[in-house]
């Protein structure tokens, strides 16, 4: 089966869309303050890193946008449906710092791992069509 050939403008739209979904999922459950700023800036910093990597290696823009979208989507799918847990853990983290009580549940990490196992090969397959 041939990978899809997705135009660059579609990747820009998709990347912007998954960034907005990321913010919609994570920013409301994060307490105001330093942690919220860190969570909010995460996609921006990743976009900067993928851009610098793309420029340094002379990579195709579609490849960089595919990787960026996949990483952002990994966080969204990896914690989908865990809004209550994230809210509790983030608020505890902000109030008390890193401690065993504010670690995410094993179920959350399993969901994140399964999302990674699904998204990684899918990303590689899509990128093989962009090269």
Phi and psi in degrees as GROMACS dihedral restraints (atoms count N, CA, C in turn):
[ dihedral_restraints ]
;  ai    aj    ak    al  type     phi  dphi    fc
    3     4     5     6     1   -77.7    20    10
    4     5     6     7     1   138.6    20    10
    6     7     8     9     1   -70.1    20    10
    7     8     9    10     1   152.7    20    10
    9    10    11    12     1   -70.3    20    10
   10    11    12    13     1   150.2    20    10
   12    13    14    15     1  -102.0    20    10
   13    14    15    16     1   104.0    20    10
   15    16    17    18     1  -103.7    20    10
   16    17    18    19     1   126.3    20    10
   18    19    20    21     1   -67.4    20    10
   19    20    21    22     1   156.7    20    10
   21    22    23    24     1   -58.3    20    10
   22    23    24    25     1   -41.9    20    10
   24    25    26    27     1   -63.6    20    10
   25    26    27    28     1   -33.7    20    10
   27    28    29    30     1   -67.7    20    10
   28    29    30    31     1   -36.5    20    10
   30    31    32    33     1   -66.8    20    10
   31    32    33    34     1   -37.9    20    10
   33    34    35    36     1   -62.3    20    10
   34    35    36    37     1   -44.4    20    10
   36    37    38    39     1   -65.5    20    10
   37    38    39    40     1   -44.5    20    10
   39    40    41    42     1   -63.9    20    10
   40    41    42    43     1   -42.6    20    10
   42    43    44    45     1   -62.6    20    10
   43    44    45    46     1   -43.0    20    10
   45    46    47    48     1   -63.9    20    10
   46    47    48    49     1   -40.4    20    10
   48    49    50    51     1   -63.8    20    10
   49    50    51    52     1   -45.9    20    10
   51    52    53    54     1   -69.0    20    10
   52    53    54    55     1   -29.0    20    10
   54    55    56    57     1   -65.8    20    10
   55    56    57    58     1   -43.9    20    10
   57    58    59    60     1   -63.6    20    10
   58    59    60    61     1   -40.0    20    10
   60    61    62    63     1   -64.8    20    10
   61    62    63    64     1   -40.7    20    10
   63    64    65    66     1   -57.3    20    10
   64    65    66    67     1   -50.7    20    10
   66    67    68    69     1   -61.3    20    10
   67    68    69    70     1   -40.3    20    10
   69    70    71    72     1   -65.1    20    10
   70    71    72    73     1   -31.2    20    10
   72    73    74    75     1   -82.5    20    10
   73    74    75    76     1   -39.3    20    10
   75    76    77    78     1  -101.9    20    10
   76    77    78    79     1   -36.1    20    10
   78    79    80    81     1   -65.5    20    10
   79    80    81    82     1   -43.9    20    10
   81    82    83    84     1   -63.2    20    10
   82    83    84    85     1   -26.5    20    10
   84    85    86    87     1   -90.2    20    10
   85    86    87    88     1    -4.1    20    10
   87    88    89    90     1   -95.2    20    10
   88    89    90    91     1   133.7    20    10
   90    91    92    93     1   -66.6    20    10
   91    92    93    94     1   152.6    20    10
   93    94    95    96     1   -61.5    20    10
   94    95    96    97     1   147.8    20    10
   96    97    98    99     1   123.3    20    10
   97    98    99   100     1  -154.8    20    10
   99   100   101   102     1   -61.4    20    10
  100   101   102   103     1   -42.8    20    10
  102   103   104   105     1   -63.2    20    10
  103   104   105   106     1   -39.9    20    10
  105   106   107   108     1   -64.3    20    10
  106   107   108   109     1   -39.3    20    10
  108   109   110   111     1   -64.1    20    10
  109   110   111   112     1   -42.9    20    10
  111   112   113   114     1   -62.4    20    10
  112   113   114   115     1   -45.5    20    10
  114   115   116   117     1   -64.0    20    10
  115   116   117   118     1   -41.4    20    10
  117   118   119   120     1   -65.7    20    10
  118   119   120   121     1   -34.8    20    10
  120   121   122   123     1   -84.0    20    10
  121   122   123   124     1   -11.7    20    10
  123   124   125   126     1   -54.0    20    10
  124   125   126   127     1   -50.4    20    10
  126   127   128   129     1   -64.1    20    10
  127   128   129   130     1   -34.1    20    10
  129   130   131   132     1   -65.5    20    10
  130   131   132   133     1   -45.8    20    10
  132   133   134   135     1   -65.0    20    10
  133   134   135   136     1   -39.9    20    10
  135   136   137   138     1   -65.2    20    10
  136   137   138   139     1   -39.3    20    10
  138   139   140   141     1   -61.5    20    10
  139   140   141   142     1   -41.4    20    10
  141   142   143   144     1   -62.7    20    10
  142   143   144   145     1   -43.2    20    10
  144   145   146   147     1   -64.7    20    10
  145   146   147   148     1   -43.2    20    10
  147   148   149   150     1   -66.8    20    10
  148   149   150   151     1   -34.8    20    10
  150   151   152   153     1   -66.8    20    10
  151   152   153   154     1   -46.8    20    10
  153   154   155   156     1   -61.7    20    10
  154   155   156   157     1   -41.4    20    10
  156   157   158   159     1   -63.0    20    10
  157   158   159   160     1   -41.6    20    10
  159   160   161   162     1   -63.5    20    10
  160   161   162   163     1   -43.5    20    10
  162   163   164   165     1   -67.7    20    10
  163   164   165   166     1   -44.6    20    10
  165   166   167   168     1   -63.9    20    10
  166   167   168   169     1   -38.5    20    10
  168   169   170   171     1   -96.5    20    10
  169   170   171   172     1    -4.1    20    10
  171   172   173   174     1    66.1    20    10
  172   173   174   175     1    32.0    20    10
  174   175   176   177     1   -76.1    20    10
  175   176   177   178     1   159.9    20    10
  177   178   179   180     1   -66.7    20    10
  178   179   180   181     1   136.9    20    10
  180   181   182   183     1   -62.3    20    10
  181   182   183   184     1   -35.6    20    10
  183   184   185   186     1   -61.3    20    10
  184   185   186   187     1   -37.7    20    10
  186   187   188   189     1   -65.5    20    10
  187   188   189   190     1   -46.2    20    10
  189   190   191   192     1   -63.1    20    10
  190   191   192   193     1   -42.9    20    10
  192   193   194   195     1   -67.4    20    10
  193   194   195   196     1   -33.4    20    10
  195   196   197   198     1   -65.8    20    10
  196   197   198   199     1   -46.3    20    10
  198   199   200   201     1   -61.5    20    10
  199   200   201   202     1   -46.5    20    10
  201   202   203   204     1   -58.7    20    10
  202   203   204   205     1   -49.7    20    10
  204   205   206   207     1   -61.2    20    10
  205   206   207   208     1   -39.0    20    10
  207   208   209   210     1   -65.7    20    10
  208   209   210   211     1   -41.5    20    10
  210   211   212   213     1   -66.5    20    10
  211   212   213   214     1   -45.0    20    10
  213   214   215   216     1   -63.4    20    10
  214   215   216   217     1   -44.4    20    10
  216   217   218   219     1   -64.6    20    10
  217   218   219   220     1   -31.8    20    10
  219   220   221   222     1   -59.5    20    10
  220   221   222   223     1   -44.0    20    10
  222   223   224   225     1   -66.9    20    10
  223   224   225   226     1   -40.2    20    10
  225   226   227   228     1   -64.1    20    10
  226   227   228   229     1   -51.6    20    10
  228   229   230   231     1   -71.0    20    10
  229   230   231   232     1   -33.3    20    10
  231   232   233   234     1   -64.8    20    10
  232   233   234   235     1   -26.0    20    10
  234   235   236   237     1  -123.8    20    10
  235   236   237   238     1    18.4    20    10
  237   238   239   240     1   -61.5    20    10
  238   239   240   241     1   130.7    20    10
  240   241   242   243     1    82.9    20    10
  241   242   243   244     1     7.2    20    10
  243   244   245   246     1  -115.3    20    10
  244   245   246   247     1    31.5    20    10
  246   247   248   249     1   -58.5    20    10
  247   248   249   250     1   -46.2    20    10
  249   250   251   252     1   -63.0    20    10
  250   251   252   253     1   -46.0    20    10
  252   253   254   255     1   -61.9    20    10
  253   254   255   256     1   -44.8    20    10
  255   256   257   258     1   -61.3    20    10
  256   257   258   259     1   -42.8    20    10
  258   259   260   261     1   -59.4    20    10
  259   260   261   262     1   -48.8    20    10
  261   262   263   264     1   -61.5    20    10
  262   263   264   265     1   -47.8    20    10
  264   265   266   267     1   -67.0    20    10
  265   266   267   268     1   -41.8    20    10
  267   268   269   270     1   -64.7    20    10
  268   269   270   271     1   -41.7    20    10
  270   271   272   273     1   -66.8    20    10
  271   272   273   274     1   -39.3    20    10
  273   274   275   276     1   -65.3    20    10
  274   275   276   277     1   -41.2    20    10
  276   277   278   279     1   -61.4    20    10
  277   278   279   280     1   -44.2    20    10
  279   280   281   282     1   -66.6    20    10
  280   281   282   283     1   -36.1    20    10
  282   283   284   285     1   -80.8    20    10
  283   284   285   286     1   -38.9    20    10
  285   286   287   288     1  -119.2    20    10
  286   287   288   289     1    -4.8    20    10
  288   289   290   291     1    79.1    20    10
  289   290   291   292     1  -174.8    20    10
  291   292   293   294     1   -67.2    20    10
  292   293   294   295     1   124.9    20    10
  294   295   296   297     1  -158.8    20    10
  295   296   297   298     1   162.7    20    10
  297   298   299   300     1   -58.7    20    10
  298   299   300   301     1   -30.2    20    10
  300   301   302   303     1   -68.0    20    10
  301   302   303   304     1   -23.9    20    10
  303   304   305   306     1  -103.9    20    10
  304   305   306   307     1    17.5    20    10
  306   307   308   309     1   -76.2    20    10
  307   308   309   310     1   147.1    20    10
  309   310   311   312     1   -69.3    20    10
  310   311   312   313     1   153.7    20    10
  312   313   314   315     1   -68.5    20    10
  313   314   315   316     1   161.4    20    10
  315   316   317   318     1   -61.5    20    10
  316   317   318   319     1   -36.7    20    10
  318   319   320   321     1   -61.3    20    10
  319   320   321   322     1   -37.9    20    10
  321   322   323   324     1   -65.2    20    10
  322   323   324   325     1   -41.6    20    10
  324   325   326   327     1   -70.4    20    10
  325   326   327   328     1   -34.8    20    10
  327   328   329   330     1   -64.4    20    10
  328   329   330   331     1   -44.4    20    10
  330   331   332   333     1   -60.6    20    10
  331   332   333   334     1   -42.1    20    10
  333   334   335   336     1   -62.9    20    10
  334   335   336   337     1   -44.1    20    10
  336   337   338   339     1   -65.1    20    10
  337   338   339   340     1   -41.9    20    10
  339   340   341   342     1   -63.7    20    10
  340   341   342   343     1   -40.6    20    10
  342   343   344   345     1   -61.1    20    10
  343   344   345   346     1   -40.4    20    10
  345   346   347   348     1   -65.7    20    10
  346   347   348   349     1   -41.3    20    10
  348   349   350   351     1   -64.0    20    10
  349   350   351   352     1   -33.0    20    10
  351   352   353   354     1   -79.6    20    10
  352   353   354   355     1   -44.4    20    10
  354   355   356   357     1   -74.1    20    10
  355   356   357   358     1   -34.6    20    10
  357   358   359   360     1   -60.3    20    10
  358   359   360   361     1   -53.8    20    10
  360   361   362   363     1   -64.7    20    10
  361   362   363   364     1   -35.0    20    10
  363   364   365   366     1   -62.1    20    10
  364   365   366   367     1   -42.5    20    10
  366   367   368   369     1   -63.5    20    10
  367   368   369   370     1   -45.8    20    10
  369   370   371   372     1   -61.2    20    10
  370   371   372   373     1   -41.0    20    10
  372   373   374   375     1   -63.9    20    10
  373   374   375   376     1   -43.5    20    10
  375   376   377   378     1   -66.1    20    10
  376   377   378   379     1   -40.9    20    10
  378   379   380   381     1   -64.6    20    10
  379   380   381   382     1   -32.8    20    10
  381   382   383   384     1   -62.5    20    10
  382   383   384   385     1   -22.7    20    10
  384   385   386   387     1   -86.2    20    10
  385   386   387   388     1   -18.3    20    10
  387   388   389   390     1   -89.5    20    10
  388   389   390   391     1   -16.7    20    10
